[in-house]
Amino acid sequence: MLAHRRVAQNGCDWLLVWGTARGPRLPGDGIPVQWCFDQSPCILAIFDTDLRFVRTNADEERAVALTGEQLRGMRMPEAVPHPECERIEHAMRRVVATGERQFLEVYLRVAGESRQHAWAIHLAPLNDPAGRLCAVCFAAQDTTEQYEARQRLLLLNEAGSRIGTSLDMTVCAQQLADLAVPRLADFASVDLLTSIDAGGEPPPGPVTGPVTMRRTARQSILQGVPESAVGLGETITHAASSPAAEWPAAYRMTDPALVRWADHEPVQAARLRDVGTHSVMVVPVRARGATLGTAVFLRHRRPEPFEQDDLLLAEEITARTAVCIDNARRYTRERTTAVTLQHSLLPQRLAEQTALEVASRYLPASAQAGVGGDWFDVIPLSGARVALAIGDVVGHGIHASAAMGRLRTAVRTLADIDLLRRAREFDEGGRGLLLVAQLTQRWGTRYTRPGKTIWAEQDLPVLAVT
């Protein structure tokens, strides 16, 4: 006991300190080491140099559903018949042969679990005081959460390189389905609004009320895609209460939202039940504030249901796909407009005349290059003559088609006055295109044949007069 006298302004007092009785000391002889082995937070086992079980802790026994007495003398592949256990035993042989530690990662299901787990395996030699190898220490740590996080990051990174390589909406949607199966889901489908088929504008904001979509893409781990009652290219109308019209969510098949949906679409619901679907994710395809469609992900072979992390991953890759689909939609709209404009400006039929027999065909050189400003015309002239005009405006798209229309009109205007007056230069926005009556004096090369004179220059209109 210790006594200490304390003096204060209002007097003094005493502080007494004493210790309680000590508990029993832990006995020696290695018992704490045994406790560490038995109560370790990871799976532990010791193998002899013949790679047979010598000792195990409780977690190892629970993992293989066998007692220590039953495991003693067995090899690991005998206790757990699995190809990954063959890998572990092969690594233990390297420990025995080299005396060096080994590390590997395996992915397998242990007893009592419905899903596979990722395991980090550490193998180390156990040497006696003389340095001779006597046994191999085996330690396994469950790293499933870290493994799945890495896999999600890899899938997300792969989405950036695989999705959006084409300006075709169907291809972009199929790339999403191919990426998701089988790494995220057992089945995936993408439905897009029918209003954007030809590049049309989608309705702003979330979709409300019954909505008609087209099955644009799908993928499954099963042959023949038995999960889907809707074929590629077919349309389907979702009710207002359908999960497709709601926010991103993960569902079990017994959730009220899916039960209501099954009442409206019994055929599709029966398909899902037949393949054993137990978990569903529905993610709207949205870009720039507008809804383009819906992506659906199913699990029926993988036993674990979708979790929140899976939903976040599905939202991210779907959002990336949505931007690519919207870019393809805008390209489709512009290309459709340009094609329509160009076709409307080209001659629908050749003019009737008696000077020549004329046939024509317009074939773009490359579909990837886009619609340009190519044009041609047959113009009857006075005196049983005819003008054949072929032109090209530099560039592609709507602007090139519009410039082509103005050039064609200018050529017809000059043809109406017989092209006999002094040439006039026509420069379209700095494109360097000239329409002249006497091309040989400035730009052209003259070719003379009986009854025909042709002027031609690269990137300039070609004019033939007979």
Backbone hydrogen bonds, N-H to C=O, Kabsch-Sander energy under -0.5 kcal/mol:
donor,donor_aa,acceptor,acceptor_aa,energy
2,L,17,V,-3.2
4,H,15,L,-2.4
6,R,4,H,-0.5
6,R,13,D,-3.2
8,A,11,G,-3.7
11,G,8,A,-1.3
13,D,6,R,-2.6
15,L,4,H,-3.8
16,L,14,W,-0.6
17,V,2,L,-2.9
31,I,28,G,-1.2
34,Q,30,G,-1.6
35,W,31,I,-2.2
36,C,32,P,-2.3
37,F,33,V,-2.1
38,D,34,Q,-2.7
39,Q,35,W,-2.8
40,S,37,F,-0.6
43,I,140,A,-2.0
45,A,138,F,-2.1
46,I,55,R,-2.7
47,F,136,V,-2.8
48,D,52,R,-2.1
49,T,134,C,-0.6
51,L,48,D,-2.2
53,F,74,M,-2.8
54,V,46,I,-3.0
55,R,46,I,-1.5
57,N,44,L,-1.9
58,A,38,D,-0.7
61,E,57,N,-1.8
62,R,58,A,-2.3
63,A,59,D,-2.2
64,V,60,E,-1.6
65,A,61,E,-0.9
66,L,61,E,-1.5
71,L,67,T,-2.1
72,R,68,G,-1.9
73,G,53,F,-2.3
74,M,71,L,-2.7
78,E,75,R,-0.7
79,A,75,R,-1.7
80,V,76,M,-2.8
82,H,80,V,-1.0
85,C,82,H,-0.9
86,E,82,H,-1.2
87,R,83,P,-1.5
88,I,84,E,-2.0
89,E,85,C,-2.3
90,H,86,E,-2.1
91,A,87,R,-2.1
92,M,88,I,-2.1
93,R,89,E,-1.9
94,R,90,H,-1.3
95,V,91,A,-1.6
96,V,92,M,-2.2
97,A,93,R,-2.4
98,T,94,R,-2.7
99,G,95,V,-2.6
102,Q,123,L,-2.2
104,L,121,I,-1.8
106,V,119,W,-2.2
108,L,117,H,-2.0
111,A,63,A,-2.4
113,E,110,V,-1.7
117,H,108,L,-2.8
119,W,106,V,-3.0
120,A,141,Q,-2.7
121,I,104,L,-3.2
121,I,119,W,-0.6
122,H,139,A,-3.0
123,L,102,Q,-2.7
124,A,137,C,-2.0
126,L,135,A,-2.8
127,N,125,P,-0.5
128,D,132,R,-2.4
131,G,128,D,-2.8
134,C,126,L,-3.2
135,A,126,L,-1.5
136,V,47,F,-3.0
137,C,124,A,-3.3
138,F,45,A,-3.2
139,A,122,H,-2.2
140,A,43,I,-2.2
141,Q,120,A,-2.1
143,T,118,A,-2.6
143,T,141,Q,-0.5
147,Y,143,T,-2.8
148,E,144,T,-2.9
149,A,145,E,-2.0
150,R,146,Q,-2.1
151,Q,147,Y,-2.3
152,R,148,E,-2.2
153,L,149,A,-2.0
154,L,150,R,-2.4
155,L,151,Q,-2.4
156,L,152,R,-2.5
157,N,153,L,-2.4
158,E,154,L,-2.4
159,A,155,L,-1.9
160,G,156,L,-1.1
161,S,157,N,-0.7
161,S,158,E,-0.7
162,R,158,E,-2.2
163,I,159,A,-1.9
165,T,162,R,-0.5
172,C,168,D,-2.2
173,A,169,M,-2.2
174,Q,170,T,-2.3
175,Q,171,V,-2.2
176,L,172,C,-1.4
177,A,173,A,-1.8
178,D,174,Q,-2.7
179,L,175,Q,-1.9
180,A,176,L,-2.1
181,V,177,A,-1.5
184,L,180,A,-3.1
185,A,180,A,-2.3
186,D,298,L,-2.7
187,F,298,L,-1.4
188,A,219,Q,-2.4
189,S,296,V,-2.1
190,V,217,A,-2.5
191,D,294,T,-2.9
192,L,214,R,-2.2
193,L,292,L,-2.9
194,T,212,T,-1.5
196,I,193,L,-1.4
197,D,194,T,-1.4
199,G,196,I,-1.8
205,G,289,G,-2.2
211,V,238,H,-2.0
213,M,211,V,-0.5
213,M,236,I,-3.0
214,R,192,L,-3.3
215,R,234,E,-3.0
216,T,190,V,-2.1
216,T,214,R,-1.0
217,A,190,V,-1.7
219,Q,188,A,-2.3
221,I,186,D,-2.0
225,V,222,L,-1.5
228,S,225,V,-1.1
233,G,215,R,-3.4
234,E,231,G,-1.9
236,I,213,M,-2.7
238,H,211,V,-2.9
238,H,236,I,-0.6
242,S,239,A,-1.6
245,A,242,S,-1.9
246,E,243,P,-1.6
249,A,282,V,-1.8
251,Y,280,V,-3.9
253,M,278,H,-0.9
255,D,252,R,-1.9
259,V,255,D,-2.0
260,R,256,P,-2.5
261,W,257,A,-1.8
262,A,258,L,-2.5
263,D,259,V,-1.2
264,H,260,R,-1.0
264,H,261,W,-0.7
265,E,261,W,-2.0
269,A,265,E,-2.2
270,A,266,P,-2.1
271,R,267,V,-1.7
272,L,268,Q,-1.9
273,R,269,A,-2.1
274,D,270,A,-2.3
275,V,271,R,-1.5
276,G,273,R,-1.0
277,T,272,L,-2.5
278,H,299,R,-2.4
279,S,299,R,-1.3
280,V,251,Y,-2.8
281,M,297,F,-2.7
282,V,249,A,-2.4
283,V,295,A,-3.0
285,V,293,G,-2.6
286,R,284,P,-0.9
287,A,290,A,-2.5
290,A,287,A,-1.7
291,T,203,P,-0.9
291,T,205,G,-0.9
292,L,285,V,-3.6
292,L,290,A,-0.5
293,G,285,V,-1.2
294,T,191,D,-2.7
295,A,283,V,-3.0
296,V,189,S,-2.4
297,F,281,M,-2.7
298,L,187,F,-2.6
299,R,279,S,-1.9
311,L,307,E,-2.0
312,L,308,Q,-2.3
313,L,309,D,-2.1
314,A,310,D,-2.6
315,E,311,L,-2.5
316,E,312,L,-2.0
317,I,313,L,-2.4
318,T,314,A,-2.0
319,A,315,E,-2.4
320,R,316,E,-2.0
321,T,317,I,-2.0
322,A,318,T,-2.5
323,V,319,A,-1.7
324,C,320,R,-1.7
325,I,321,T,-2.9
326,D,322,A,-2.5
327,N,323,V,-2.3
328,A,324,C,-2.4
329,R,325,I,-2.5
330,R,326,D,-2.5
331,Y,327,N,-2.3
332,T,328,A,-2.8
333,R,329,R,-2.6
334,E,330,R,-2.4
335,R,331,Y,-2.9
336,T,332,T,-2.7
337,T,333,R,-2.3
338,A,334,E,-2.6
339,V,335,R,-2.9
340,T,336,T,-2.5
341,L,337,T,-2.6
342,Q,338,A,-2.9
343,H,339,V,-2.8
344,S,340,T,-2.0
345,L,341,L,-1.4
346,L,342,Q,-1.9
358,V,356,L,-0.6
363,L,361,R,-0.6
370,G,366,S,-0.5
370,G,367,A,-0.6
373,G,393,V,-0.9
373,G,395,G,-0.6
375,W,391,G,-2.2
377,D,389,A,-2.3
379,I,387,A,-3.2
381,L,385,R,-2.9
385,R,381,L,-0.7
387,A,379,I,-3.1
388,L,464,A,-2.6
389,A,377,D,-2.8
389,A,387,A,-0.6
390,I,462,V,-2.2
391,G,375,W,-2.5
397,G,371,V,-3.9
401,S,397,G,-2.0
402,A,398,I,-2.8
403,A,399,H,-2.5
404,M,400,A,-2.3
405,G,401,S,-1.9
406,R,402,A,-1.8
407,L,403,A,-2.4
408,R,404,M,-2.5
409,T,405,G,-2.0
410,A,406,R,-2.3
411,V,407,L,-2.6
412,R,408,R,-2.3
413,T,409,T,-2.3
414,L,410,A,-2.5
415,A,411,V,-2.4
416,D,412,R,-2.1
417,I,413,T,-0.9
418,D,415,A,-1.9
419,L,414,L,-2.0
420,L,417,I,-1.1
427,D,425,E,-0.5
428,E,426,F,-0.6
429,G,427,D,-1.1
431,R,428,E,-1.2
436,V,434,L,-0.6
441,Q,438,Q,-1.3
442,R,438,Q,-0.5
442,R,439,L,-0.7
443,W,439,L,-1.4
444,G,439,L,-4.1
445,T,456,A,-1.1
447,Y,454,I,-1.9
449,R,447,Y,-0.5
449,R,452,K,-2.5
452,K,449,R,-2.4
453,T,465,V,-1.2
454,I,447,Y,-2.0
455,W,463,L,-1.7
456,A,445,T,-1.0
460,L,457,E,-2.1
462,V,390,I,-3.8
463,L,455,W,-1.3
464,A,388,L,-2.1
465,V,453,T,-1.4
466,T,386,V,-2.0
